[in-house]
Amino acid sequence: VCAAHPELIYLPVASGNLPEETLHAASVVAIGPGLGTGEWAQRLFGQFLRTSRAAAVLDADALNLLAQNPQRLRPDCIITPHPGEHARGAG
């Protein structure tokens, strides 16, 4: 994706914490694919929900984490569940 779309910024996160200035600088965040649902992913997703001001696309594991801990999302969040995720309550 990065090679085909150099305007996108890919930020690998190994520590489970994103620098808040990174979250505040983003205009849109895509989160979920490959995230997993373990403790690290829960921390990262929780931080994202608490601190990000960016519009967001939630997919895959972000939807699974949301299904585990349902909460109201901001109106500028878009969820993209496939039928299986939707059936589990992730959409």
Backbone bond lengths (Angstrom), bond angles and torsions (degrees), N, CA, C in turn:
res aa  C-N    CA-C-N  psi(-1)  N-CA   C-N-CA  omega(-1)  CA-C   N-CA-C  phi
1 V - - - 1.450 - - 1.523 110.48 -
2 C 1.317 117.12 -44.49 1.461 119.86 -177.25 1.523 112.27 -63.33
3 A 1.331 117.70 -35.19 1.454 120.10 179.79 1.525 111.43 -70.52
4 A 1.316 116.57 -36.34 1.462 120.68 -178.94 1.520 112.47 -80.65
5 H 1.328 117.00 -24.03 1.470 121.84 -177.20 1.531 109.88 -134.10
6 P 1.313 118.00 79.13 1.464 120.05 -176.39 1.523 113.78 -65.01
7 E 1.329 117.97 -12.40 1.466 119.94 178.03 1.531 112.16 -75.91
8 L 1.336 116.59 -14.78 1.457 120.50 177.89 1.517 109.87 -82.00
9 I 1.304 115.90 146.26 1.461 120.88 177.24 1.514 107.43 -112.27
10 Y 1.307 115.44 122.24 1.453 122.51 178.73 1.509 106.94 -103.55
11 L 1.315 116.72 126.16 1.455 120.62 -177.08 1.521 110.08 -122.29
12 P 1.331 117.77 99.95 1.464 118.68 176.12 1.523 109.54 -70.48
13 V 1.319 116.15 140.96 1.462 120.40 -178.01 1.522 107.88 -127.80
14 A 1.305 116.11 111.45 1.463 120.22 -179.25 1.523 111.59 -96.82
15 S 1.327 117.75 -27.36 1.462 120.71 -172.30 1.514 114.34 -82.56
16 G 1.319 118.83 -17.44 1.450 120.94 -175.27 1.510 112.60 86.96
17 N 1.314 116.70 5.10 1.459 121.66 176.18 1.519 109.10 -134.29
18 L 1.302 115.21 132.17 1.460 120.29 175.17 1.514 108.87 -97.14
19 P 1.319 117.73 138.41 1.465 118.22 173.47 1.525 108.92 -60.77
20 E 1.343 117.59 130.21 1.460 120.65 -176.61 1.518 112.42 -58.86
21 E 1.331 117.54 -33.11 1.464 118.76 179.32 1.525 111.37 -64.20
22 T 1.336 116.26 -28.87 1.465 120.19 176.36 1.524 110.07 -67.73
23 L 1.319 116.48 -46.70 1.464 120.23 178.58 1.524 111.59 -63.45
24 H 1.313 117.61 -37.12 1.460 121.10 -178.54 1.527 111.90 -73.97
25 A 1.315 117.55 -24.92 1.470 120.61 -178.36 1.521 112.27 -82.91
26 A 1.323 117.65 -20.48 1.471 120.91 -176.43 1.521 110.76 -76.04
27 S 1.322 115.93 141.99 1.464 119.69 174.50 1.525 110.97 -94.28
28 V 1.330 117.45 -27.57 1.466 123.22 177.03 1.525 108.09 -145.18
29 V 1.323 115.76 140.14 1.463 121.11 178.30 1.525 108.22 -126.99
30 A 1.315 116.55 133.88 1.463 122.79 170.46 1.518 106.64 -106.54
31 I 1.315 116.41 127.65 1.461 119.13 -176.89 1.521 110.02 -139.93
32 G 1.299 115.85 137.45 1.454 120.11 174.79 1.506 116.39 142.06
33 P 1.329 120.19 -59.52 1.467 119.58 -174.38 1.530 112.11 -58.74
34 G 1.324 115.54 122.32 1.459 120.78 178.55 1.510 114.55 81.25
35 L 1.321 117.65 1.29 1.465 121.45 -176.58 1.520 111.84 -68.38
36 G 1.326 117.48 -36.48 1.457 120.50 -174.16 1.520 109.99 82.79
37 T 1.330 115.71 -179.16 1.462 119.53 -179.15 1.527 112.28 -131.09
38 G 1.323 115.95 13.67 1.466 120.65 -179.99 1.521 112.50 -75.63
39 E 1.312 114.70 -173.01 1.470 121.35 -176.95 1.531 112.11 -58.36
40 W 1.340 116.64 -43.44 1.469 120.54 178.88 1.518 110.56 -58.68
41 A 1.328 117.06 -47.67 1.461 121.92 -179.22 1.519 111.17 -64.99
42 Q 1.323 117.23 -39.45 1.462 120.35 178.19 1.521 111.11 -61.50
43 R 1.336 116.96 -43.33 1.472 120.95 178.19 1.520 111.21 -62.16
44 L 1.331 115.82 -47.16 1.460 120.69 -177.54 1.532 110.84 -64.34
45 F 1.314 117.09 -45.81 1.464 121.31 -179.48 1.528 110.54 -65.44
46 G 1.311 117.05 -41.12 1.469 120.70 177.02 1.522 111.58 -61.21
47 Q 1.332 116.50 -43.05 1.461 120.16 178.04 1.522 110.21 -63.27
48 F 1.310 116.26 -42.62 1.453 120.47 178.06 1.531 110.52 -57.81
49 L 1.335 117.54 -48.84 1.462 120.98 -178.39 1.520 112.02 -63.81
50 R 1.328 117.84 -36.54 1.470 121.62 -178.38 1.512 113.61 -75.13
51 T 1.336 117.59 -34.83 1.463 118.59 -167.60 1.523 116.26 -117.05
52 S 1.328 118.22 -19.69 1.462 118.94 -175.89 1.523 110.92 -74.11
53 R 1.315 115.55 138.12 1.463 122.12 175.03 1.525 110.59 -107.08
54 A 1.317 116.16 -1.10 1.463 121.72 -175.24 1.527 111.06 -79.71
55 A 1.318 115.18 151.60 1.460 119.79 167.34 1.520 106.27 -61.16
56 A 1.336 116.55 153.66 1.460 117.88 -174.02 1.519 112.01 -143.06
57 V 1.331 113.65 149.45 1.457 122.24 170.62 1.522 105.65 -114.85
58 L 1.320 116.59 118.15 1.456 122.51 179.56 1.518 108.95 -105.18
59 D 1.332 115.49 126.81 1.453 121.55 -176.93 1.516 108.68 -141.61
60 A 1.309 115.96 164.43 1.458 124.20 169.34 1.530 111.83 50.74
61 D 1.334 117.82 -120.43 1.459 121.00 -174.56 1.520 113.24 -65.24
62 A 1.301 119.83 -25.87 1.465 120.08 174.07 1.529 109.58 -62.45
63 L 1.331 117.40 -37.15 1.460 120.99 176.93 1.527 110.85 -70.04
64 N 1.325 117.09 -37.26 1.459 119.99 176.68 1.522 111.02 -64.21
65 L 1.324 116.98 -41.43 1.467 120.50 177.19 1.523 111.00 -66.13
66 L 1.303 116.71 -38.82 1.462 120.97 177.92 1.529 110.56 -64.54
67 A 1.336 117.69 -38.69 1.462 121.54 177.99 1.530 111.02 -65.17
68 Q 1.346 116.83 -33.27 1.467 120.78 178.26 1.514 112.17 -71.83
69 N 1.335 116.62 -29.29 1.464 122.07 -177.13 1.528 108.55 -138.62
70 P 1.332 117.32 73.79 1.471 120.10 -175.12 1.530 112.04 -59.29
71 Q 1.305 115.17 138.92 1.457 121.36 176.74 1.516 109.76 -158.37
72 R 1.300 114.72 160.74 1.461 120.22 -179.78 1.526 109.06 -74.18
73 L 1.327 114.87 132.80 1.460 120.89 177.07 1.519 109.42 -99.51
74 R 1.308 115.23 157.33 1.468 120.12 174.70 1.525 108.84 -64.75
75 P 1.333 117.76 155.18 1.470 120.20 -178.97 1.524 114.16 -63.30
76 D 1.328 118.30 -19.56 1.462 119.82 -179.23 1.531 112.88 -91.57
77 C 1.325 117.10 16.13 1.463 121.84 174.30 1.524 108.58 -97.73
78 I 1.307 115.52 132.80 1.458 122.04 178.45 1.520 107.35 -112.74
79 I 1.328 116.36 129.35 1.455 120.06 176.42 1.525 108.73 -107.22
80 T 1.322 116.10 146.24 1.468 120.94 -174.15 1.527 111.20 -129.67
81 P 1.328 118.35 61.30 1.461 118.87 -176.75 1.530 112.45 -75.12
82 H 1.336 115.70 141.76 1.462 119.83 167.55 1.536 105.80 -84.43
83 P 1.321 119.03 170.82 1.472 120.65 -174.12 1.547 114.01 -54.38
84 G 1.317 118.53 -37.58 1.454 120.90 179.27 1.522 112.26 -66.46
85 E 1.331 116.93 -42.89 1.469 120.44 177.53 1.523 109.98 -65.76
86 H 1.307 116.88 -40.28 1.456 120.32 179.57 1.530 110.54 -62.58
87 A 1.319 117.48 -40.97 1.457 122.08 -179.94 1.531 112.11 -64.39
88 R 1.344 116.54 -31.14 1.478 120.53 178.54 1.512 111.71 -80.10
89 G 1.303 118.10 -3.01 1.463 119.72 -179.33 1.498 112.92 92.36
90 A 1.317 117.67 14.50 1.459 121.21 -179.83 1.517 110.55 -91.14
91 G 1.261 119.16 16.49 1.446 120.88 179.58 1.471 108.59 -158.57
